[in-house]
Amino acid sequence: MGINTVFLIKICYIQAARNHYNNSFVQNNPFQVKIIVVATLLTGLMLTACTGKNTNQEPASHTASDSAVVSLYKGDFDGSPIYITINYHNGNKVAGYNVHKGLKRNITGELLPTANGFTATLDEPGDNPYDGHFIINFDTAFAKATASWSPVKPDGPRAKDFTLARATSPKRQYEIDEVGYDPFTDGGMMAGDHSDINFEKDGSCLLTYYAHITDSTYVDQLTTVKGTWEVKNNQVLVNWQPNETFKKTNTVFDFSFYQNDDGKKYLNGIKGEGFDFSIIVD
């Protein structure tokens, strides 16, 4: 019942009271008439409290299960992939880490329900020039999200808007030897000449190598380079964290295959940037 309806009820009560008593009663008993009017107003107020509708009522809350929230999410962060891992969820508290160009940063914050899904507000530690603040708007299934990132420091990188989706393993277009493994779905290391590269399921990778001096000699200092990776069309695309020794910002590794007696194509390794890596066979 709205306020206008209650107001009309008040008028009706007052009019009924006036009709019930003649003018002489009103004139001779003003105190009693006042009591009737006050009682009528109080009744109207009680009806308003009991039946009034709150038009600013919050939408019904909904909860998220751990199996829905805890996952790996992937997006395009200003032209290179970003991976956000949420590995902790308890009530409205969430935590995890993100990886972008090999830089891995912890994130903590809150997850709250909204009318169309859930919103996560996540903060990086703040002690790195590239740290910032994420706002991620998930759908109810945690399959997709729109997101924004803003730097902690005013002179940091520019703010960015991007989208996220629950990460899935790349569709395999090759076979894996029964004594081997798939480093891109299982995670694992591939070995080369005085070098190796390790791919993690969270989207990060680690390249270690001894640089050439001549064809047969190498420097004594091990170079370590961090990056993020993704598979596209039988290639591995890697975006590297800036490194003074390894000057490349990104690398494309081509898959190398061999054909078995069964006629099927098997993954043997990857090649690129002067490296030739092979799957380590047990």
C-alpha positions in Angstrom: 0.0 0.0 0.0 1.5 3.3 -1.1 1.7 6.6 0.8 -1.1 8.1 -1.3 -3.5 5.3 -0.4 -2.8 5.7 3.3 -3.4 9.5 3.0 -6.8 8.8 1.5 -7.6 6.5 4.4 -6.7 9.2 6.8 -9.1 11.6 5.0 -11.9 9.0 5.1 -11.4 8.4 8.8 -11.6 12.1 9.5 -14.6 12.6 7.4 -16.4 9.7 9.0 -15.7 11.2 12.4 -17.2 14.5 11.3 -20.3 12.9 9.9 -20.7 10.8 13.0 -20.9 13.8 15.3 -23.0 16.8 14.7 -21.8 20.3 14.8 -23.0 20.8 18.4 -21.0 17.9 19.6 -17.9 19.2 17.9 -18.5 22.6 19.4 -19.3 21.3 22.9 -16.7 18.6 23.0 -13.5 19.8 21.3 -11.2 17.7 23.4 -12.9 14.4 22.4 -12.8 15.4 18.8 -9.0 16.1 19.0 -8.6 12.6 20.5 -10.4 11.0 17.5 -8.3 12.9 15.0 -5.0 12.0 16.7 -6.1 8.3 16.9 -6.9 8.4 13.2 -3.5 9.8 12.3 -1.7 7.3 14.4 -3.7 4.5 12.7 -2.6 5.8 9.3 1.1 5.9 10.4 0.9 2.4 11.6 -0.6 1.3 8.3 2.3 3.1 6.5 4.9 1.3 8.6 3.3 -2.1 8.1 2.4 -1.9 4.5 4.6 0.7 3.0 6.9 -0.6 0.1 10.6 0.2 0.2 11.5 1.1 -3.4 15.2 1.2 -2.6 15.4 -2.5 -1.6 18.7 -4.2 -2.4 18.6 -7.1 -4.9 18.5 -10.5 -3.4 22.0 -11.8 -2.6 23.5 -14.9 -4.0 26.6 -16.9 -3.1 29.5 -18.4 -5.1 30.9 -21.8 -4.6 34.7 -22.5 -4.4 34.5 -24.6 -7.5 33.1 -21.7 -9.5 35.5 -19.0 -8.2 38.8 -20.9 -7.8 40.2 -21.0 -11.3 42.6 -19.6 -13.9 41.4 -16.6 -16.0 43.0 -15.3 -19.1 42.7 -11.9 -20.9 44.4 -9.6 -23.3 46.2 -6.9 -21.3 47.1 -4.1 -23.7 48.3 -6.5 -26.5 49.8 -9.3 -24.4 48.2 -12.1 -22.3 47.5 -11.7 -18.6 46.7 -14.7 -16.4 44.9 -14.3 -13.1 44.8 -17.2 -10.8 42.3 -17.2 -7.9 43.3 -20.0 -5.6 41.6 -18.9 -2.3 37.9 -18.2 -1.6 36.3 -18.0 1.8 33.1 -16.0 2.3 33.7 -12.7 0.5 37.5 -13.0 0.7 39.6 -14.0 -2.3 43.3 -14.2 -3.1 45.7 -15.4 -5.7 48.2 -14.0 -8.1 48.5 -12.7 -11.7 51.2 -13.1 -14.3 51.9 -10.6 -17.1 55.1 -10.8 -19.2 56.7 -13.0 -16.5 56.0 -10.6 -13.6 54.1 -12.5 -11.0 52.2 -10.5 -8.3 50.0 -11.5 -5.4 46.5 -10.2 -5.3 44.0 -10.1 -2.4 40.6 -8.6 -2.0 36.8 -9.1 -1.8 34.2 -10.8 -3.9 30.7 -9.4 -3.5 27.4 -10.3 -5.3 25.8 -7.9 -7.7 22.5 -7.9 -9.7 24.2 -9.6 -12.7 27.0 -11.7 -11.1 29.9 -10.9 -8.8 32.5 -8.1 -8.5 36.0 -8.7 -7.2 38.2 -5.9 -6.0 41.8 -7.0 -5.9 45.0 -5.2 -4.9 48.6 -6.0 -5.7 51.1 -5.5 -2.9 52.1 -1.9 -4.0 55.8 -2.2 -3.7 56.5 -2.6 -7.4 56.2 0.2 -10.0 53.8 -1.9 -12.0 51.4 -2.7 -9.1 47.8 -1.7 -9.2 44.2 -2.3 -8.4 41.8 -4.6 -10.3 38.0 -4.4 -10.5 36.6 -7.6 -12.1 32.9 -8.0 -12.9 32.2 -11.7 -13.3 29.0 -13.2 -14.7 27.1 -15.6 -12.5 28.9 -18.7 -13.9 32.4 -17.1 -13.6 32.9 -17.9 -17.3 33.5 -14.4 -18.5 34.3 -11.0 -17.0 34.9 -7.3 -17.8 37.8 -5.8 -15.9 39.8 -2.7 -15.2 43.2 -2.0 -13.8 44.6 1.2 -12.4 48.1 1.9 -11.1 48.9 2.4 -7.4 51.2 5.3 -8.1 50.0 8.3 -10.1 53.1 8.2 -12.3 52.7 4.5 -13.0 51.5 2.8 -16.2 48.2 4.0 -17.7 45.0 2.5 -16.6 43.6 -0.3 -18.7 40.2 -2.0 -19.5 40.1 -5.6 -20.7 38.1 -8.8 -20.7 38.7 -12.1 -19.0 37.5 -15.7 -19.6 38.0 -18.9 -17.8 41.2 -20.4 -19.2 41.0 -23.7 -21.1 43.7 -26.0 -22.4 44.7 -25.3 -26.0 43.0 -27.7 -28.5 45.7 -30.3 -29.3 46.4 -30.8 -33.0 49.1 -33.4 -32.5 49.8 -36.6 -30.6 52.0 -37.2 -27.6 54.3 -40.2 -27.3 53.2 -42.6 -24.5 56.6 -42.1 -22.8 56.4 -38.3 -23.1 54.1 -35.6 -22.0 52.5 -32.4 -23.3 54.2 -29.4 -21.7 51.4 -27.1 -22.8 48.5 -29.0 -21.1 50.4 -30.7 -18.3 53.2 -28.2 -17.7 56.8 -29.2 -17.9 60.3 -28.6 -19.1 61.9 -28.9 -22.5 65.6 -29.2 -22.9 68.1 -27.7 -25.4 71.8 -27.2 -25.8 73.0 -25.5 -22.6 69.4 -24.3 -22.2 66.0 -25.3 -21.1 62.5 -23.8 -20.9 59.8 -24.6 -18.5 56.1 -24.0 -19.1 53.7 -23.7 -16.2 49.9 -24.2 -16.3 49.4 -20.8 -14.8 50.6 -19.1 -18.0 54.1 -18.4 -16.8 57.3 -19.7 -18.3 61.0 -19.6 -17.5 63.9 -19.7 -19.9 67.4 -20.4 -18.7 70.5 -20.6 -20.9 74.3 -20.1 -21.2 75.0 -17.7 -24.0 77.4 -18.6 -26.8 80.8 -17.2 -27.0 81.8 -19.3 -30.0 80.1 -22.3 -31.6 81.6 -24.5 -28.9 82.1 -22.3 -25.9 79.7 -20.6 -23.5 79.7 -17.9 -20.9 79.9 -19.0 -17.3 76.9 -16.9 -16.2 73.4 -18.4 -16.4 70.8 -16.1 -17.9 67.3 -16.4 -16.6 64.3 -14.8 -18.4 60.7 -14.9 -17.3 57.6 -14.6 -19.5 54.0 -15.6 -20.2 53.0 -17.9 -23.0 50.1 -19.0 -25.2 49.6 -21.5 -27.9 48.2 -20.5 -31.3 48.3 -22.5 -34.6 51.1 -24.9 -33.7 53.2 -22.1 -32.3 54.1 -20.9 -28.8 54.0 -17.1 -28.4 56.0 -15.8 -25.5 56.0 -12.3 -24.1 59.2 -11.7 -22.0 59.8 -9.6 -19.0 62.4 -6.9 -19.8 65.9 -8.3 -19.4 69.3 -6.6 -19.9 70.9 -9.7 -21.3 68.1 -11.1 -23.3 66.9 -8.1 -25.4 63.8 -9.7 -27.0 60.3 -8.6 -25.8 58.5 -11.5 -27.5 59.4 -14.8 -29.3 57.5 -17.1 -31.6 58.5 -20.8 -31.2 57.4 -23.2 -33.9 56.4 -26.7 -33.1 58.6 -29.5 -34.4 57.0 -32.9 -35.1 58.0 -36.4 -36.1 55.8 -39.0 -37.8 55.5 -42.4 -36.2 54.8 -45.8 -37.9 51.1 -45.2 -37.2 51.2 -42.2 -39.6 50.2 -39.8 -36.8 52.0 -36.5 -36.1 53.7 -36.4 -32.7 55.1 -33.3 -30.9 58.9 -33.5 -30.6 59.8 -30.0 -29.4 59.9 -26.3 -30.3 62.3 -24.1 -32.3 62.9 -20.3 -32.3 65.3 -17.5 -31.4 68.3 -19.8 -32.0 67.0 -22.4 -29.5 66.0 -25.9 -30.3 64.1 -27.5 -27.4 63.0 -31.1 -27.2 60.5 -32.9 -24.9 62.3 -34.8 -22.1 61.4 -38.4 -22.4 61.4 -40.6 -19.3 
